[in-house]
Amino acid sequence: MLTIDDTASVISGRNDRRRNAEQVIGSHVDAADHDGGVLLKRFGNALRAGVRHVCAFFILAITAATTVHAEQTPVTLAGLAYSGDAASLDQRFPFSRAYERELEQTGERAYGRITANLAVVPSQHLKIEQGMLDELKGRDQAIVTSLVVNSETVSVENFGKLRKLFVLIRGQALFFDFKSMTVVRSYPVSFAFIDVFDHEPTQAEIYARVKNVYEGAAGKPGIFGRYAGVLAGATIPAQVPRLLKVTEVKLAPDVMASLPGYLKSEPGMAETWAADMVSEAISTRAGVPLIPYSQGYAVGNVLPMRVADGTVFNLKLPEPDYAISVDLTGLKKVKFGSVAAGESFIYGTYAKFRIEQPLLGSTWLDTALKNGETKVVPSTQTWVDDFPAFYDSWNGMFTRLATAIASKDMSWVKAAASAPDIAAQISKTNQLIAQCK
């Protein structure tokens, strides 16, 4: 059993391999007073002063606690929701819906699983309130949050006598204004799970793995835990921040050809996959929300979603202040070494990345990027699935770029980016990101 969780960091932590890969692909007493009267007088003064200091301490402590509480933004929890057309939920999310129904039959409900995870990691800046959404009607302002599931991917691939099961759930920690029905901010979340069988996996076996994706596996938090983790650090600023969004995605023909069939089964699915990968890397590493990518069901900048109680909302997606365009321009697999135990390969990926301000026509970041990840194939392995390695390379590229933007650490980006003024671009983009939090 294998789980994917920030998979790029597992391989990229091996700095020696990464350097090799980059080269290949182009890269703080008073004295005692013995007079009794003076001593008693000083003792009395000190005691009175001490009382004053203690009183002041408690007043400050109470004031500070009150201030912290007052600064928490009330947010109503809507629970689990699904994006897109409500009529096709069972077709688009068959295993997620089955899991939801199982929870309802046991009296737990997905809402209860979410609140249980929230109790483990309480929000620092938000006061999460539970209640009926109808109670929010008539309020001048009411912010609602929901764990919105965007996609459920289940795929079984044949490799000789083995069957590889891949399960991926992508979603978002969504916040919206209940009065205006407008998305305020969103943080992407996802969890992928891989298992290998010597037989065709049954529906029950697939369902068990989907359940693991929601509840967590191998010590890793699942979708519920990751949603709680986002809410633990999320903020709702008093003033409207600048908005960031992936607006355009392109994939070169050879990149498209490298993708497994389930990422190409519907028009726009590959582009949505790439946009979600980039959005999650930036949101997670730079700590910034993004407006959801609006291809597919978010037609006309309207995002339909259905919460667990059956209520359907059509949320308006605001126009971004800053637009991100991504072009996955190519990939390359290069043999790196060979020994009796097996062979090692470098999986190189190439892309163009751009952040601009559409209304002003100004550009903040514009560069070509390259990244390489190594994969060792044992000599006893009879088949090689290249896509997970290429995924590690793509994900590693955008994770490291986002880390560089957030920390201004240029150790990776200087070798990976083609722009000669990349240090200045990264510094400028760091300031941009601060405006979007």
C-alpha positions in Angstrom: 0.0 0.0 0.0 1.3 3.4 -0.9 0.0 6.9 -0.2 0.8 10.1 -2.1 1.3 13.1 0.2 3.6 15.9 -1.0 5.2 13.2 -3.0 7.8 15.5 -4.5 9.4 16.2 -1.1 10.1 12.5 -0.5 12.4 12.3 -3.5 13.5 15.9 -3.5 14.8 15.7 0.1 17.7 13.7 -1.3 19.7 16.8 -2.2 22.5 14.9 -3.9 20.1 13.2 -6.3 18.3 16.5 -7.0 21.6 18.2 -7.9 22.4 15.4 -10.2 19.0 15.7 -11.8 19.4 19.4 -12.3 22.7 18.9 -14.1 21.3 16.3 -16.4 18.3 18.3 -17.4 20.2 21.5 -17.9 21.1 22.6 -14.3 20.6 39.3 31.5 21.0 41.8 44.3 20.7 44.2 45.7 23.0 43.9 48.8 21.2 42.9 52.1 19.9 45.7 54.4 20.4 44.7 58.1 18.4 47.7 59.6 15.1 46.1 60.7 13.0 49.2 60.3 14.3 49.9 56.9 13.8 46.3 56.0 10.2 46.3 57.2 9.5 49.5 55.3 11.0 48.2 52.2 9.1 44.9 52.6 5.8 46.8 52.9 6.6 48.9 49.8 7.5 45.9 47.9 4.4 44.0 48.9 2.2 46.9 47.9 4.1 47.2 44.6 3.8 43.5 44.1 0.0 43.6 44.6 -0.2 46.4 42.0 1.9 44.4 39.6 -0.2 41.2 40.1 -3.4 43.2 39.6 -1.9 44.8 36.5 -0.9 41.4 35.2 -4.4 39.9 35.6 -6.0 43.0 34.0 -3.6 42.7 31.0 -4.2 38.9 30.8 -8.0 39.4 30.8 -7.8 42.2 28.3 -5.5 40.1 26.0 -7.9 37.1 26.2 -10.9 39.3 25.4 -9.0 40.9 22.5 -8.1 37.5 21.0 -11.7 36.3 21.4 -13.0 39.6 19.8 -10.7 39.2 16.9 -12.0 35.7 15.9 -14.3 36.0 12.9 -17.6 34.1 13.2 -18.0 31.5 10.5 -20.8 29.1 10.1 -20.0 25.5 9.2 -22.0 24.1 6.3 -20.3 20.7 6.3 -19.6 18.5 3.3 -20.7 19.7 -0.2 -20.2 18.7 -3.8 -19.6 21.1 -6.7 -21.4 20.9 -9.9 -24.8 19.8 -11.1 -26.8 18.3 -8.2 -28.7 15.9 -10.4 -25.4 14.1 -11.5 -23.8 13.7 -8.0 -24.2 9.9 -7.8 -22.7 9.5 -11.2 -19.7 11.9 -10.6 -19.1 10.9 -6.9 -20.3 7.3 -6.6 -18.0 6.1 -3.8 -18.0 9.5 -1.9 -21.8 9.4 -1.9 -21.8 5.8 -0.8 -19.4 6.7 2.1 -21.7 9.6 3.0 -24.7 7.4 3.1 -22.9 4.8 5.3 -22.1 7.6 7.8 -25.7 8.7 7.9 -26.9 5.1 8.5 -24.6 4.8 11.5 -25.8 8.2 12.9 -22.5 9.9 12.5 -22.8 11.9 9.3 -20.0 13.6 7.5 -20.7 16.8 9.4 -19.8 15.0 12.6 -16.6 13.7 11.2 -15.6 17.2 10.1 -16.4 18.7 13.6 -14.4 15.9 15.2 -11.4 16.8 13.2 -11.9 20.6 13.9 -11.9 19.8 17.6 -8.4 18.3 17.2 -7.0 21.4 15.5 -9.1 24.4 16.6 -9.0 27.5 14.4 -6.8 30.3 15.6 -8.6 33.1 13.9 -12.1 31.8 13.2 -15.0 31.1 15.6 -16.6 28.1 13.9 -20.3 28.1 14.6 -22.7 25.2 14.0 -26.3 25.8 13.1 -28.9 25.8 10.3 -28.0 28.0 7.3 -31.6 29.3 7.2 -30.8 31.1 10.5 -28.4 33.3 8.5 -31.1 34.8 6.4 -31.6 38.5 7.0 -28.1 39.2 8.4 -26.0 42.0 6.9 -23.0 39.7 6.8 -22.5 36.0 7.4 -19.6 33.9 6.2 -20.1 30.2 5.6 -17.4 27.6 5.1 -17.8 24.2 3.5 -15.6 21.3 2.5 -16.5 21.2 -1.2 -15.5 18.0 -3.1 -14.7 18.9 -6.7 -13.7 15.5 -8.1 -13.5 11.8 -7.4 -11.1 9.8 -9.5 -10.9 6.0 -9.3 -8.8 4.2 -11.8 -7.6 0.6 -12.2 -4.7 -0.1 -14.6 -3.4 -3.4 -15.7 0.4 -4.2 -15.5 0.8 -7.8 -16.4 -0.8 -9.9 -13.7 -1.0 -6.9 -11.3 -3.7 -4.3 -11.0 -2.9 -0.8 -9.8 -5.7 1.1 -8.0 -5.5 4.9 -8.0 -7.9 7.0 -5.9 -7.8 10.8 -5.8 -10.2 13.1 -4.1 -9.8 16.8 -4.8 -11.7 19.6 -3.0 -11.5 23.0 -1.4 -12.0 24.7 2.0 -14.5 27.2 0.6 -15.6 30.4 2.3 -18.5 32.4 0.9 -20.7 35.4 1.8 -24.1 34.0 2.5 -25.9 37.3 1.7 -24.3 38.0 -1.7 -23.6 34.3 -2.4 -20.1 35.2 -3.5 -17.0 33.2 -2.9 -14.7 35.0 -0.5 -11.7 32.7 -0.5 -10.8 29.1 -1.1 -7.9 26.8 -0.2 -7.4 23.6 -2.3 -7.1 20.2 -0.5 -6.5 16.7 -1.9 -5.5 13.2 -1.0 -4.4 10.4 -3.3 -4.1 6.7 -2.5 -2.4 3.9 -4.5 -2.7 0.2 -3.9 -1.7 -2.8 -5.9 -3.6 -6.1 -6.2 -2.9 -9.4 -7.8 -6.5 -9.5 -8.9 -9.2 -7.1 -10.1 -10.1 -5.0 -7.1 -13.7 -5.5 -6.0 -16.2 -2.6 -5.4 -15.8 -3.2 -1.7 -12.0 -3.0 -1.9 -12.2 0.3 -3.9 -14.8 1.7 -1.4 -12.5 0.9 1.5 -9.7 2.9 -0.2 -12.0 5.8 -0.9 -12.9 5.7 2.8 -9.2 5.9 3.7 -8.8 9.0 1.5 -11.5 10.8 3.6 -10.4 9.5 7.0 -6.6 9.3 6.5 -4.2 6.5 6.0 -0.6 5.5 7.0 -0.5 8.3 9.6 -1.5 10.9 7.1 -4.6 13.1 7.6 -7.3 12.5 5.1 -9.6 15.0 3.4 -11.5 15.8 6.6 -8.2 16.3 8.5 -6.8 18.5 5.8 -9.9 20.7 5.7 -9.6 21.1 9.5 -5.9 21.9 9.1 -6.7 24.7 6.6 -9.4 26.2 9.0 -6.9 26.1 11.8 -4.8 28.8 10.1 -7.3 30.4 7.8 -8.3 34.1 8.2 -11.0 36.3 6.9 -9.5 39.8 6.6 -11.5 42.9 7.6 -10.6 44.5 4.3 -11.0 42.8 0.9 -7.6 41.4 -0.1 -6.3 41.1 -3.7 -7.5 37.9 -5.4 -5.4 35.3 -7.1 -6.5 32.6 -9.5 -5.2 30.2 -12.1 -7.0 31.3 -15.2 -5.3 29.6 -18.1 -3.7 26.2 -18.5 -2.1 24.6 -21.6 -0.6 21.1 -22.0 1.8 20.2 -24.9 0.9 17.2 -27.0 3.6 15.0 -25.4 2.5 16.0 -21.9 -1.1 15.2 -22.7 0.0 11.8 -24.1 1.8 11.0 -20.8 -1.3 11.4 -18.8 -3.3 8.3 -17.8 -6.7 7.8 -19.5 -8.8 8.9 -16.5 -7.3 12.4 -16.8 -8.4 12.6 -20.4 -11.8 11.0 -20.3 -13.7 14.3 -20.4 -12.8 17.6 -22.1 -11.0 20.0 -19.8 -10.2 17.3 -17.2 -6.4 17.4 -17.9 -6.4 21.2 -17.6 -8.4 21.1 -14.4 -5.9 18.5 -13.0 -3.0 20.8 -13.8 -4.7 23.9 -12.4 -5.6 22.1 -9.2 -2.0 20.9 -8.8 -0.6 24.4 -9.3 -3.3 26.0 -7.0 -2.7 23.6 -4.2 1.1 24.0 -4.4 0.8 27.8 -4.2 -1.9 27.8 -1.5 -0.1 25.2 0.7 3.5 26.6 0.4 2.7 30.3 0.2 -0.3 30.2 2.6 -2.6 32.1 0.3 -6.1 31.3 -0.9 -7.0 31.2 -4.5 -10.3 31.5 -6.4 -11.2 28.1 -7.8 -10.3 27.3 -11.3 -13.5 27.9 -13.3 -13.5 25.5 -16.2 -16.0 22.7 -16.3 -19.0 23.1 -14.0 -18.1 26.7 -13.0 -19.7 28.2 -16.1 -20.0 31.9 -16.4 -18.1 32.4 -13.2 -20.9 30.7 -11.2 -20.0 27.7 -9.0 -23.0 25.4 -8.3 -22.7 23.3 -5.1 -25.0 21.1 -3.0 -24.5 20.7 0.7 -25.2 17.5 2.6 -28.7 18.7 3.8 -29.7 19.0 0.1 -29.5 22.8 -0.2 -28.2 23.9 -3.5 -26.2 27.2 -3.9 -25.0 29.0 -7.0 -22.0 30.9 -5.9 -20.5 33.8 -7.8 -16.8 33.7 -8.5 -15.2 37.1 -8.3 -12.8 38.3 -11.0 -9.1 37.9 -9.9 -6.8 40.8 -9.5 -3.9 38.6 -10.5 -4.1 35.9 -13.0 -1.8 32.8 -13.2 -1.2 31.1 -16.5 0.6 27.8 -16.8 1.9 26.0 -19.8 3.3 22.5 -19.4 5.6 22.6 -22.4 7.4 19.2 -22.2 8.9 16.3 -20.4 11.8 13.9 -20.7 12.9 10.6 -19.3 16.6 10.1 -19.1 18.5 7.0 -17.9 20.9 8.1 -15.1 22.6 5.0 -13.9 22.6 1.2 -14.0 23.8 -1.4 -11.6 23.0 -5.1 -11.1 20.2 -4.2 -8.6 18.4 -2.0 -11.1 18.4 1.2 -13.1 17.8 4.9 -12.2 16.0 7.4 -14.3 15.6 11.2 -14.2 12.1 12.4 -15.0 12.5 16.0 -16.3 9.5 18.4 -16.7 9.4 21.8 -18.4 6.9 24.6 -18.1 6.2 28.3 -18.5 4.7 30.2 -15.6 3.3 33.7 -15.6 1.5 36.0 -13.0 0.0 39.2 -14.4 -2.4 41.9 -13.5 -4.9 41.8 -16.4 -6.5 45.2 -15.9 -3.2 47.0 -15.8 -1.4 44.8 -18.2 1.6 44.5 -15.7 3.6 41.3 -15.2 4.9 40.1 -11.9 6.5 36.8 -12.8 7.3 35.4 -16.2 9.7 32.6 -16.7 10.3 29.1 -18.1 11.0 26.4 -15.5 12.6 23.0 -15.4 12.7 20.3 -12.7 14.0 16.7 -12.4 13.2 13.8 -10.1 14.9 10.5 -9.9 13.2 7.1 -9.8 15.0 3.8 -9.1 13.5 0.8 -10.9 14.6 -2.6 -9.4 15.8 -5.2 -11.9 13.1 -7.5 -10.6 10.3 -5.0 -11.6 8.7 -6.1 -14.8 6.7 -3.0 -15.5 7.3 0.8 -15.1 4.5 3.3 -14.6 6.1 6.6 -15.6 3.2 8.9 -14.7 3.7 8.9 -10.9 7.3 10.0 -11.5 6.4 12.7 -13.9 3.7 13.8 -11.5 6.4 14.0 -8.7 8.4 16.2 -11.0 5.5 18.5 -12.0 4.4 18.8 -8.4 7.9 19.3 -7.2 8.4 22.1 -9.7 5.4 24.2 -8.5 5.9 23.3 -4.8 9.5 24.6 -5.0 8.5 27.7 -6.9 5.8 28.5 -4.3 8.3 27.9 -1.5 10.8 30.3 -3.2 8.1 32.9 -3.6 7.1 32.6 0.1 10.6 32.5 1.6 12.6 34.2 -1.1 15.0 31.3 -1.0 16.7 31.2 -4.4 18.7 28.0 -4.0 16.4 26.0 -6.4 14.9 28.6 -8.5 18.2 30.2 -9.8 19.0 26.9 -11.5 15.5 26.0 -12.5 14.3 29.4 -14.0 15.4 30.8 -17.3 14.6 34.5 -16.5 17.9 36.4 -15.9 16.1 38.7 -13.4 14.4 35.8 -11.5 15.6 37.1 -8.1 13.9 40.4 -8.6 10.7 38.8 -10.0 10.5 36.4 -6.9 11.0 39.4 -4.5 8.2 41.3 -6.3 5.9 38.3 -6.3 6.5 37.8 -2.6 5.0 41.3 -2.0 2.1 40.4 -4.3 1.3 37.2 -2.3 1.3 39.2 1.0 -1.5 41.4 -0.5 -3.6 38.2 -1.3 -3.6 36.8 2.3 
